[in-house]
Every structure is written in C-alpha cells, then in structure tokens.
Amino acid sequence: MAKALLGHRTIRDDRLLQETARLRIRVRDLEQLIEGLQADNDRLRDDRSRVAPVDQR
C-alpha cells in the first residue's frame, strides 16, 4: 500500500538520500537550538519574576 501512495521507485538517487540526511540533521540541530532558547527564556522569566517591580514613570 505504501508503494501505491508514494509511487514505486526503481532508481536510487544518492543525491536525494544525501539531501534527506542533511535535512534531518539540520532539523535535529534546530530542535536542539529551540530547546536551549526555551530553557533560557524560562530561566529569564523566573529571574524577572523574582525581582521587585521597578517604578516605570
């Protein structure tokens, strides 16, 4: 059934496999970056909530 949905490929394209591998690595790296930024944001938000409010007149 998968062949019917995706099409039957008899030719193996090494360039396509390399590009797919490169994109998967890039996605993984970006996901790790997002996790780090979210952790930094959470830490900054916690620090800000502990500081007394400043008069902003």
BALOBA-1460 file (C-alpha; in Angstrom, 3 decimals):
// residues 57
<rec num="1" residu="m" x="0.000" y="0.000" z="0.000"/>
<rec num="2" residu="a" x="2.865" y="2.378" z="0.717"/>
<rec num="3" residu="k" x="4.116" y="1.939" z="-2.832"/>
<rec num="4" residu="a" x="0.683" y="2.900" z="-4.103"/>
<rec num="5" residu="l" x="0.696" y="6.072" z="-2.009"/>
<rec num="6" residu="l" x="4.286" y="7.110" z="-2.612"/>
<rec num="7" residu="g" x="4.860" y="5.627" z="-6.034"/>
<rec num="8" residu="h" x="7.201" y="2.828" z="-6.974"/>
<rec num="9" residu="r" x="10.788" y="3.993" z="-7.447"/>
<rec num="10" residu="t" x="13.216" y="1.692" z="-9.165"/>
<rec num="11" residu="i" x="16.034" y="4.219" z="-9.433"/>
<rec num="12" residu="r" x="18.003" y="5.008" z="-6.300"/>
<rec num="13" residu="d" x="19.019" y="8.651" z="-6.213"/>
<rec num="14" residu="d" x="22.024" y="9.076" z="-3.925"/>
<rec num="15" residu="r" x="21.727" y="12.863" z="-4.090"/>
<rec num="16" residu="l" x="18.202" y="12.650" z="-2.735"/>
<rec num="17" residu="l" x="19.342" y="10.357" z="0.087"/>
<rec num="18" residu="q" x="22.189" y="12.738" z="0.975"/>
<rec num="19" residu="e" x="19.881" y="15.746" z="0.938"/>
<rec num="20" residu="t" x="17.361" y="13.932" z="3.137"/>
<rec num="21" residu="a" x="20.094" y="13.010" z="5.621"/>
<rec num="22" residu="r" x="21.390" y="16.603" z="5.628"/>
<rec num="23" residu="l" x="17.900" y="17.997" z="6.223"/>
<rec num="24" residu="r" x="17.246" y="15.551" z="9.066"/>
<rec num="25" residu="i" x="20.473" y="16.667" z="10.748"/>
<rec num="26" residu="r" x="19.504" y="20.320" z="10.242"/>
<rec num="27" residu="v" x="16.057" y="19.726" z="11.757"/>
<rec num="28" residu="r" x="17.619" y="17.940" z="14.739"/>
<rec num="29" residu="d" x="20.057" y="20.839" z="15.256"/>
<rec num="30" residu="l" x="17.245" y="23.395" z="15.053"/>
<rec num="31" residu="e" x="15.140" y="21.408" z="17.542"/>
<rec num="32" residu="q" x="18.075" y="21.411" z="19.973"/>
<rec num="33" residu="l" x="18.502" y="25.156" z="19.469"/>
<rec num="34" residu="i" x="14.818" y="25.727" z="20.200"/>
<rec num="35" residu="e" x="15.051" y="23.657" z="23.386"/>
<rec num="36" residu="g" x="18.018" y="25.729" z="24.541"/>
<rec num="37" residu="l" x="16.278" y="29.012" z="23.753"/>
<rec num="38" residu="q" x="13.140" y="27.877" z="25.572"/>
<rec num="39" residu="a" x="15.223" y="26.944" z="28.624"/>
<rec num="40" residu="d" x="16.941" y="30.354" z="28.525"/>
<rec num="41" residu="n" x="13.584" y="32.085" z="28.186"/>
<rec num="42" residu="d" x="12.128" y="30.147" z="31.118"/>
<rec num="43" residu="r" x="15.178" y="30.982" z="33.247"/>
<rec num="44" residu="l" x="14.940" y="34.687" z="32.369"/>
<rec num="45" residu="r" x="11.208" y="34.710" z="33.088"/>
<rec num="46" residu="d" x="11.842" y="33.139" z="36.508"/>
<rec num="47" residu="d" x="14.599" y="35.657" z="37.281"/>
<rec num="48" residu="r" x="12.361" y="38.540" z="36.259"/>
<rec num="49" residu="s" x="9.512" y="37.355" z="38.465"/>
<rec num="50" residu="r" x="11.842" y="37.298" z="41.484"/>
<rec num="51" residu="v" x="12.980" y="40.902" z="41.013"/>
<rec num="52" residu="a" x="10.905" y="43.592" z="42.682"/>
<rec num="53" residu="p" x="8.872" y="45.664" z="40.196"/>
<rec num="54" residu="v" x="10.518" y="48.919" z="39.156"/>
<rec num="55" residu="d" x="8.555" y="52.183" z="39.005"/>
<rec num="56" residu="q" x="8.307" y="52.977" z="35.298"/>
<rec num="57" residu="r" x="7.209" y="56.605" z="35.418"/>
